[in-house]
Amino acid sequence: MFGLIIPLGIPAYLLLQVVLPINMTGGWRKAACVPLVFSVPITVWCLMAFVAQSSLWPLTFILFAPLGTLYLVILLVLRLARNFIHA
């Protein structure tokens, strides 16, 4: 099970990071952008490591992506629960 979480974390994170801020408004949008505070510097670092021909250049992003995905999924669930309660 855990072996699937890591590889699926990157595409899931990228998809959610694009879709959620577009579909949310106000404070929810700001909350959806919080992982960018970490992912942008990590991406820059990974690109610098790639240019330096490091064999471990994607490792930092690979380890971050599942955590970012978890945060965004929890945020989505909270928003859906709030909308369900107030509907």
Secondary structure, DSSP 4 states (H G I P E B T S, - for coil): -HHHHHHHHHHHHHHHHHHHHHH--HHHHHHHHTTHHHHHHHHHHHHHHHHTT-TTTTHHHHHHHHHHHHHHHHHHHHHHHHHHHH-
